Amino acid sequence: MVEDILNFYSMETGNFKLDIDWFSARELLEETIDLFKLQCDLKNIALKLDIDHMLSEKHVCSDRNRTKQVLMNLLSNALKFTFQGGIFVKARLIKDFDREEFLEFEISDTGIGIKEEDHQNLFKPFGMMTNNNGISATG
C-alpha cells in the first residue's frame, strides 16, 4: 500500500516513470496467478485463469511491473473478500476502432461485493468504502 501511495504521489507531481518494454502476456498472467494459488487453496476457493488463444504467443508492449501490480491489487482484493466459490481471471485481445490491439483483463469473484451506493467512489483516490457486511475497505 505504501508503494501505491508513493506511485500516486509521483503521478500527481509528474515524476512517475514507466518502464515500457515487450513481454509475454501469458507468462505474466501465469506468474501472477501462481502467487495466489496457495492462498486460494488454504481458503478452499477456486482460482481459474482463462487466456484467449490469441494470447498464446503474443507479446505486449507496456510496463510489465505496473501491469503486474494492477493485477496483484485486483486479485488481492478479490481474495480478501471471497470466502467461498472462487476467483476467475480472463485475458483477451480487443481491437479499437483503429484496429489497434489491447490486452483486456477481467477479474470476477463470488465475494461479498461492494454496496451499490459505494460504486460512485470506486475510482476516487484513497476513498473509503464498505462491503455488504459493513467492513471497511480502501478504494
N, C-alpha and C positions, 0 to 999 in steps of 0.2 A: 504494500500500500504506500509505503514511503517513496518507493521508486515511481509509482503512479503520480503522486503529488509533485515530485521533482520534475517529472516529464511535463505535467500540466503547467507548472510554473515556467519551464523552458519554452513551451509553446506560447504562453502569454507574453513573454518577454522577447520572443523572436529568436531565441537561441537554440531551438530544437533542431537537431540534425538527424537526418535519415541516412541509413547505410543501404542504398539501393544496389541490388545485385540479382542475378538469376539463381533460382533454387528449385528443387523438386517439390511440387505441392504435395504429392503423395508421401514423400519422406517426412516432410514437416508435420503433416496430419498424423501419420502413424507414430512418430516420435512423441508428439504432444499427447495423443491418446494413451500411449504406454505409461506416461507419468501418472495417469489417473486410474489405471486398471486395478491396482491393489486396493486403493481406497474404495472403489466401487464394489470389489469383491468382499471387502470387510463389511460394507453396509448391505450386502446381498442385493445390489441393484445392477441392472444390465448397463453395459456401455457399448453401444453399437456405432460403427463407422460405415457410412455408405458413400463411396467415392465414385463419381461419374466415370465411366470407362474412358471418356475423352481425356481424363487427367492421368491416365496410367503412366505415360512417359512425358507428360507436359511439364515444362519449367515455366515459372512465373517470374516477373521482374518486380520486386518490391523490397521492402526492408524485412528480411527474414525474422530478425529478433522481435520487431514490433508486431509482426503478424502472429508470431507465436505467443507474445504477451497478451494480445487481444483474445486469442483462442483460450489461453490458460485462464484468463479472468472470467470468461464466459463459462467455461467448464467448472471452474472452482465455485462459482455462484450456483450453477445447476446442482453440483454435488452437495453443497451446503444445505439446500432446501428440498432435496429429493430423498424421501425416506423409504419409498417402495416403488417398484416399476423400473424405470431406467432413464438413461440419458442417450439421446440419439443425435449424431453429428452427420450432416450431409454436406458434401462439397461437389460443386459442379461449375462448369464454364457457362457463362452467359455472354451474349453479344448485345452491344448497344446499337443505336440507330446507324452509327458509322461502321458497324460490323467489327468494332474493336472487341476483343475478348477480355472478360473479367472473371476473377475467381470469386465465387459466392459460397459463403459458409452459412449453414442453418443449424442452429442448436436448439433442440427441444427436449423437454423433460416432463416427467409425471409429478413434478414437485408441487408445492402448495401455491405457487404463483404470486403475483403482485396484485394488490387490491386495485380495482378499476379506477378509483379516484386518485391513485398514485401514478397512473400511467403518464400523466402530464409532466411528471418530474423525472422521468427516466433519463433524459439526456441533459439534465441540468447538472453542472459540475458539483460534486460533493453534496448533493441533496440527500435528505433523509426520507426513507420510505418505510412502510410497514408491509409485511406479507399478510396473508389471510389469517394468521394466528396472532397478529399483533407484534411480531418480533421485528425489531428494527434492523434495517439493512442499509448500507451506504450505497448510494446510486452514482 
